[in-house]
């Protein structure tokens, strides 16, 4: 029997699973930070980490652990219909609920007694427990002739437009320009279930990013942000 205690938690704009990009670096405007916990909240534990441009984050899919797992899954990249083995996928419903992400390290900062790692684009829900952090090593971790199977290329992106009322709300926010970029990059990937794509869909959806409730509709390859409300 093994016990895993989180060494850190992530602080990100993503307040729910629905908004999280399916892989890191797909929403480059979104920044995040790792909050070190307990005995790891010290500079000794991260001494030399600034030498590396990227890190591996190992984390727990804590929102899914109670749901269990199945031997086969339906990847969104295959339209949500075709089944493949869970170990041949990056499904969040896994036997041990462990995920990994390669992320950009932008710097280290300290607020009072708390140490943070500043990160570039991540694919983790706010509050996700981190169980380990490792340097990314280009000579061994990057494999130029690797093949990606059914996920060889980046997913297609939709066009995103903002209504006048949504733009007005963003213009009033201190970080509105950055938040607009993040919203656009998230919605360009169409976070709806895979079976909804390429079908008529009159429904208005809503996602939570930062402290904003973002409402949108999708018409073929056009996503329209209809309204933005603060919590």
TABELBEL-V161662 format. One record per backbone hydrogen bond with DSSP energy under -0.5 kcal/mol. CO is the residue of the C=O (numbers start at 0). NH is the residue of the N-H. Records with the same first field share a line. If there is no record, write none. Layout:
CO->NH ; NH
This chain:
2->4
6->36
7->129
8->34
9->11 ; 126
10->32
12->14 ; 209
13->125
15->18 ; 19
16->19
22->25
26->29
28->30
31->118
32->10 ; 34
33->35 ; 116
34->8
36->39
37->40
39->41
41->44 ; 45
42->45
43->46
45->48
47->50
48->51
52->104
53->135
54->56 ; 102
55->57 ; 133
56->100
57->130 ; 131
58->98
59->61
60->63 ; 64
63->66 ; 67
64->67
70->85
72->74 ; 83
74->77 ; 79
75->78
77->80 ; 81
83->72
84->87
85->88
91->93
96->60
98->58
100->56 ; 102
102->54
103->105 ; 119
106->117
108->115
109->111
110->113
113->110
114->35
115->108 ; 117
116->33
117->105 ; 106
118->31
124->127
127->9
128->59
129->6 ; 7
131->57
133->55
134->136
135->137
136->139 ; 140
137->141
140->142
141->143
142->145
147->150
148->151
158->222
160->224
162->166
163->167
164->168
165->169
166->170
167->171
168->171
169->172
172->175
174->178
175->179
176->180
177->181
178->182
179->183
180->184
181->185
182->186
183->187
185->188
186->189
187->157
192->195
193->196
195->198
200->217
202->204
204->215
206->208 ; 213
207->14
208->211
210->230
211->208 ; 213
212->214 ; 228
213->206
214->225 ; 226
215->204
216->223
218->221
220->158 ; 222
221->218
222->160 ; 224
223->216 ; 225
224->162
226->214
228->212
